[in-house]
Amino acid sequence: MSINFTARFLCNAPVLKSSSNTGYQRADLSLVELDNKDTSDMEALKETSDIWTKMGAKYARSIYFEATNDIYLESVDKEHYFAVTEQKSDFSNLVPDQILGLMVFDETNYNSNEITLLEVKPNMTRKNKKDRIYKNVGSNLVNYVQKNFNPKNIIVFSDEDAIEFYKKNGFKNMYDNSDCQLYWEA
């Protein structure tokens, strides 16, 4: 008998979906955790990273690389790979075109956990207003770890373009002289 690991549903991800008549309306996506030991999950992640990289993504390839390399870090207790997807079922076969957000999250042996990498599908960002179908995809990923990995603080070394996103989600500057090192206090 073989055990089949697969992406597992964690919760609904409430977002705002573009509507031609009324601007944006509430919609539910799915937040799932991928298993980096599962070939189906890793194939979906690889294909997603290929698609997003062609769209100009900065971190999708790194997220895939992180998931496929078992590099032991003494400071990391457990690494998690989260995704927001339009799929509502059959998470054993994630559809790359329906994945809208990805995150690598480290539970550490220190006082703070860490958002290692986070990226939203390039056409879902504020920069791409005309093609943007959903709002709050990235915020759902951040809110999930804030609620479910308490009582530890969360740190992030943010890209300059994402500083305002993290601040909108409750993060503060870690040091007075560094805008890119942010923390969320549990």
C-alpha positions as a printed Julia matrix, in Angstrom:
186×3 Matrix{Float64}:
   0.0    0.0     0.0
   1.38   3.42   -0.92
   0.5    6.64    0.83
  -0.51   9.45   -1.49
   0.39  12.9    -0.26
  -1.24  15.78   -2.04
  -2.11  19.43   -1.68
  -4.61  19.75    1.11
  -7.37  22.27    1.49
  -6.86  24.56    4.49
  -9.61  27.16    4.23
 -11.59  29.43    1.97
  -9.75  32.55    0.88
 -12.21  35.45    0.69
 -11.18  37.85   -2.07
 -12.73  40.56   -4.19
 -13.51  39.55   -7.78
 -13.85  42.02  -10.62
 -17.36  42.48  -11.92
 -18.02  44.47  -15.08
 -21.09  46.17  -13.57
 -20.24  46.81   -9.93
 -16.46  46.98   -9.62
 -15.56  44.19   -7.19
 -17.69  41.61   -5.36
 -16.79  39.08   -2.67
 -15.73  35.63   -3.9
 -14.12  32.6    -2.28
 -10.95  30.97   -3.53
  -9.17  28.04   -1.85
  -6.03  28.19    0.29
  -4.08  24.93    0.15
  -0.79  23.56    1.43
   1.39  21.81   -1.12
   3.48  18.78   -0.25
   7.01  19.08   -1.63
   7.32  15.28   -1.52
   4.35  14.81   -3.86
   5.22  14.65   -7.58
   1.83  16.01   -8.67
   2.16  19.06   -6.4
   5.71  19.7    -7.58
   4.74  19.35  -11.23
   1.96  21.91  -10.72
   4.41  24.21   -8.93
   6.98  23.83  -11.73
   4.43  24.58  -14.44
   3.1   27.55  -12.45
   6.63  28.92  -12.07
   7.21  28.52  -15.83
   3.97  30.37  -16.66
   4.57  33.15  -14.16
   8.22  33.6   -15.15
   7.11  34.25  -18.74
   4.72  36.87  -17.32
   7.57  38.64  -15.51
   7.4   37.06  -12.05
  10.41  37.69   -9.82
  10.15  34.84   -7.32
   8.12  31.97   -8.81
  11.24  30.12   -9.97
  12.8   30.56   -6.51
   9.68  29.19   -4.83
   9.86  26.09   -7.01
  13.62  25.75   -6.38
  13.08  26.07   -2.63
  10.42  23.34   -2.69
  12.54  20.88   -4.67
  15.74  21.21   -2.66
  15.95  19.62    0.74
  18.63  21.81    2.25
  18.76  21.32    6.0
  18.79  24.59    7.93
  19.31  24.26   11.65
  17.17  27.35   12.27
  14.12  26.01   10.38
  11.85  23.57   12.17
   9.38  23.17    9.28
   8.93  24.71    5.84
   5.44  25.22    4.39
   4.36  25.82    0.78
   1.0   27.56    0.52
  -1.05  28.44   -2.55
  -4.27  30.29   -3.3
  -6.16  28.71   -6.16
  -9.44  29.12   -8.01
  -9.95  25.34   -7.68
 -12.72  24.21   -5.37
 -11.96  20.47   -5.33
  -9.58  17.72   -6.5
  -6.54  19.27   -4.88
  -4.58  16.15   -5.76
  -4.37  17.61   -9.26
  -3.69  21.32   -8.95
  -4.26  23.23  -12.17
  -1.35  25.64  -12.69
  -3.47  28.22  -14.55
  -5.75  28.44  -11.51
  -2.98  29.09   -8.96
  -2.98  32.81   -8.13
  -0.64  33.13   -5.14
   2.31  31.23   -3.64
   4.18  31.47   -0.35
   7.1   29.76    1.37
   6.76  30.05    5.13
   9.32  28.86    7.67
   8.52  27.82   11.21
  11.81  28.54   12.93
  13.49  27.58   16.17
  13.77  31.29   17.02
  11.3   33.81   18.45
   9.95  34.68   15.0
   8.74  32.68   12.03
   9.54  33.93    8.53
   7.78  34.56    5.25
  10.63  33.48    3.01
   9.02  34.1    -0.38
   5.6   35.33   -1.46
   4.37  36.07   -4.95
   1.05  36.69   -6.61
   0.46  35.85  -10.26
   1.83  38.89  -12.1
  -1.46  39.91  -13.7
  -3.15  39.89  -10.26
  -1.04  42.71   -8.79
  -1.92  46.39   -8.33
   0.49  47.25  -11.14
  -1.71  45.43  -13.66
  -5.04  47.12  -12.94
  -6.6   46.49  -16.35
  -6.06  42.69  -16.19
  -6.61  42.29  -12.46
  -9.47  39.91  -11.72
  -8.93  39.37   -7.97
  -7.85  41.55   -5.05
  -6.46  40.29   -1.71
  -4.82  37.08   -2.93
  -1.49  37.86   -1.2
  -3.25  39.2     1.89
  -5.02  35.84    2.31
  -1.67  34.06    2.45
  -0.3   36.52    5.0
  -3.49  36.49    7.1
  -3.47  32.7     7.18
   0.0   32.48    8.74
  -0.75  35.36   11.11
  -3.8   33.51   12.47
  -2.43  29.98   12.46
   1.18  30.3    13.58
   0.72  32.36   16.71
   2.11  33.18   19.23
   5.3   33.85   17.29
   6.07  37.08   15.5
   6.64  36.9    11.75
   9.53  38.54    9.93
   9.98  39.24    6.24
  12.81  40.69    4.2
  10.65  42.51    1.7
  11.25  43.6    -1.85
  11.0   47.41   -2.04
   7.88  47.11   -4.18
   6.09  45.07   -1.49
   6.78  47.22    1.59
   3.38  48.95    1.44
   1.65  45.58    0.96
   3.2   44.23    4.16
   2.46  47.42    6.09
  -1.17  47.19    4.93
  -1.15  43.71    6.5
   0.09  44.91    9.89
   3.88  44.69    9.49
   6.21  47.37   10.88
   9.8   48.34   10.19
  12.13  46.14   12.2
  14.79  48.85   12.43
  14.67  52.61   11.95
  17.29  52.52    9.21
  15.86  49.62    7.18
  12.58  49.76    5.27
  12.91  46.24    3.86
  13.21  44.33    7.15
   9.7   44.1     8.53
   7.97  42.23   11.34
   4.45  41.44   12.46
   3.94  41.27   16.2
   1.8   38.37   17.38
